[in-house]
Amino acid sequence: MKLSEYELSNLQGGAITAALLNSVARVLNTVLELGRTVGSSIRRIYSKNYC
């Protein structure tokens, strides 16, 4: 089935796209890595193991 020019011009994308999911996953991954880094730094400061 072929779409007409009118139908092609009126196409609308969905609310959840692959790009949106990918960007949300990257943000969550970045927040997780930031939490790990801060936690490791705090643990090193309290244990006085800086190296």
LUMTOR-451720 format. One line per field, with one value per atom (N, C-alpha, C, CB): residue in one letter; x negated, y negated, z negated. Coordinates in nm, 3 decimals, padded with zeros to 5 digits. Glycine has a CB too. Layout:
N
rest <- A, ...
X <- X, ...
Y <- Y, ...
Z <- Z, ...
***
This chain:
51
rest <- M, M, M, M, K, K, K, K, L, L, L, L, S, S, S, S, E, E, E, E, Y, Y, Y, Y, E, E, E, E, L, L, L, L, S, S, S, S, N, N, N, N, L, L, L, L, Q, Q, Q, Q, G, G, G, G, G, G, G, G, A, A, A, A, I, I, I, I, T, T, T, T, A, A, A, A, A, A, A, A, L, L, L, L, L, L, L, L, N, N, N, N, S, S, S, S, V, V, V, V, A, A, A, A, R, R, R, R, V, V, V, V, L, L, L, L, N, N, N, N, T, T, T, T, V, V, V, V, L, L, L, L, E, E, E, E, L, L, L, L, G, G, G, G, R, R, R, R, T, T, T, T, V, V, V, V, G, G, G, G, S, S, S, S, S, S, S, S, I, I, I, I, R, R, R, R, R, R, R, R, I, I, I, I, Y, Y, Y, Y, S, S, S, S, K, K, K, K, N, N, N, N, Y, Y, Y, Y, C, C, C, C
X <- -00.084, 00.000, -00.089, 00.096, -00.068, -00.142, -00.060, -00.180, -00.132, -00.066, -00.067, -00.134, 00.036, 00.042, -00.046, 00.189, -00.068, -00.148, -00.083, -00.166, 00.049, 00.120, 00.099, 00.270, 00.109, 00.091, -00.053, 00.129, -00.150, -00.289, -00.318, -00.380, -00.255, -00.279, -00.212, -00.229, -00.115, -00.044, -00.090, 00.102, -00.199, -00.250, -00.303, -00.360, -00.275, -00.325, -00.395, -00.209, -00.508, -00.583, -00.522, -00.727, -00.564, -00.515, -00.583, -00.538, -00.530, -00.585, -00.717, -00.486, -00.730, -00.852, -00.928, -00.820, -01.044, -01.125, -01.254, -01.153, -01.327, -01.455, -01.554, -01.512, -01.553, -01.644, -01.614, -01.636, -01.487, -01.448, -01.492, -01.295, -01.467, -01.508, -01.660, -01.457, -01.732, -01.877, -01.928, -01.935, -01.872, -01.917, -01.884, -01.855, -01.769, -01.734, -01.830, -01.587, -01.864, -01.958, -02.095, -01.969, -02.138, -02.268, -02.268, -02.306, -02.161, -02.152, -02.157, -02.023, -02.081, -02.082, -02.219, -01.977, -02.285, -02.419, -02.517, -02.467, -02.507, -02.594, -02.571, -02.572, -02.447, -02.415, -02.469, -02.262, -02.456, -02.507, -02.659, -02.467, -02.729, -02.875, -02.917, -02.932, -02.846, -02.876, -02.859, -02.787, -02.754, -02.733, -02.843, -02.599, -02.887, -02.997, -03.126, -03.021, -03.153, -03.274, -03.272, -03.291, -03.160, -03.148, -03.157, -03.015, -03.092, -03.099, -03.239, -03.007, -03.312, -03.451, -03.537, -03.507, -03.515, -03.593, -03.566, -03.560, -03.441, -03.406, -03.467, -03.253, -03.460, -03.517, -03.668, -03.482, -03.736, -03.881, -03.918, -03.937, -03.837, -03.866, -03.851, -03.770, -03.748, -03.728, -03.828, -03.587, -03.876, -03.973, -04.117, -03.953, -04.132, -04.263, -04.353, -04.332, -04.293, -04.367, -04.353, -04.316, -04.447, -04.435, -04.498, -04.497, -04.573, -04.646, -04.581, -04.786
Y <- 00.118, 00.000, -00.124, 00.000, -00.211, -00.336, -00.449, -00.366, -00.539, -00.657, -00.771, -00.699, -00.850, -00.967, -01.079, -01.016, -01.183, -01.297, -01.361, -01.402, -01.369, -01.429, -01.347, -01.440, -01.214, -01.127, -01.132, -00.983, -01.140, -01.149, -01.278, -01.138, -01.387, -01.515, -01.522, -01.630, -01.436, -01.437, -01.329, -01.423, -01.262, -01.160, -01.225, -01.076, -01.162, -01.211, -01.096, -01.268, -01.130, -01.029, -00.999, -01.073, -00.890, -00.853, -00.935, -00.706, -00.925, -01.000, -00.940, -01.005, -00.809, -00.743, -00.693, -00.624, -00.752, -00.713, -00.651, -00.834, -00.590, -00.528, -00.633, -00.451, -00.750, -00.857, -00.903, -00.975, -00.912, -00.953, -00.848, -00.975, -00.723, -00.616, -00.612, -00.481, -00.632, -00.632, -00.747, -00.641, -00.864, -00.978, -00.960, -01.107, -00.904, -00.878, -00.775, -00.828, -00.672, -00.571, -00.632, -00.455, -00.721, -00.786, -00.874, -00.869, -00.948, -01.033, -00.948, -01.118, -00.839, -00.751, -00.690, -00.641, -00.651, -00.594, -00.698, -00.540, -00.821, -00.927, -00.955, -01.054, -00.959, -00.981, -00.866, -00.996, -00.744, -00.629, -00.635, -00.500, -00.669, -00.681, -00.794, -00.703, -00.904, -01.016, -00.974, -01.136, -00.900, -00.851, -00.756, -00.781, -00.670, -00.580, -00.656, -00.481, -00.758, -00.837, -00.912, -00.936, -00.975, -01.049, -00.952, -01.128, -00.839, -00.740, -00.688, -00.624, -00.662, -00.617, -00.724, -00.576, -00.849, -00.959, -00.975, -01.090, -00.966, -00.977, -00.863, -00.978, -00.743, -00.628, -00.642, -00.499, -00.692, -00.712, -00.819, -00.749, -00.925, -01.033, -00.980, -01.155, -00.904, -00.853, -00.745, -00.799, -00.669, -00.565, -00.616, -00.447, -00.744, -00.809, -00.733, -00.822, -00.676, -00.606, -00.685, -00.459, -00.778, -00.871, -00.820, -01.002, -00.715, -00.671, -00.555, -00.635
Z <- 00.000, 00.000, 00.000, -00.122, 00.094, 00.103, 00.045, 00.250, -00.021, -00.078, 00.022, -00.210, 00.016, 00.104, 00.045, 00.122, 00.123, 00.075, -00.047, 00.189, -00.048, -00.161, -00.287, -00.129, -00.275, -00.391, -00.442, -00.355, -00.350, -00.390, -00.465, -00.269, -00.425, -00.492, -00.629, -00.404, -00.655, -00.783, -00.881, -00.758, -00.851, -00.943, -01.070, -00.876, -01.181, -01.310, -01.381, -01.397, -01.447, -01.518, -01.653, -01.535, -01.712, -01.844, -01.953, -01.869, -02.072, -02.184, -02.232, -02.300, -02.223, -02.269, -02.146, -02.367, -02.123, -02.009, -02.059, -01.918, -01.969, -02.004, -02.052, -01.885, -01.991, -02.033, -02.175, -01.935, -02.207, -02.343, -02.444, -02.351, -02.415, -02.506, -02.522, -02.457, -02.414, -02.419, -02.505, -02.278, -02.491, -02.570, -02.718, -02.518, -02.749, -02.889, -02.949, -02.901, -02.873, -02.922, -02.947, -02.822, -02.860, -02.879, -03.003, -02.757, -03.025, -03.144, -03.271, -03.142, -03.273, -03.390, -03.412, -03.374, -03.306, -03.317, -03.371, -03.181, -03.326, -03.374, -03.522, -03.292, -03.564, -03.706, -03.791, -03.726, -03.743, -03.815, -03.830, -03.744, -03.723, -03.729, -03.821, -03.588, -03.819, -03.908, -04.054, -03.876, -04.083, -04.219, -04.263, -04.229, -04.174, -04.208, -04.236, -04.094, -04.155, -04.173, -04.306, -04.058, -04.336, -04.462, -04.580, -04.467, -04.570, -04.679, -04.702, -04.649, -04.594, -04.608, -04.671, -04.472, -04.632, -04.689, -04.838, -04.616, -04.876, -05.018, -05.097, -05.036, -05.042, -05.111, -05.126, -05.036, -05.023, -05.031, -05.133, -04.895, -05.140, -05.237, -05.380, -05.214, -05.407, -05.544, -05.581, -05.558, -05.485, -05.515, -05.505, -05.421, -05.465, -05.449, -05.354, -05.583, -05.251, -05.147, -05.018, -05.130, -04.997, -04.886, -04.757, -04.923, -04.762, -04.645, -04.577, -04.681
***
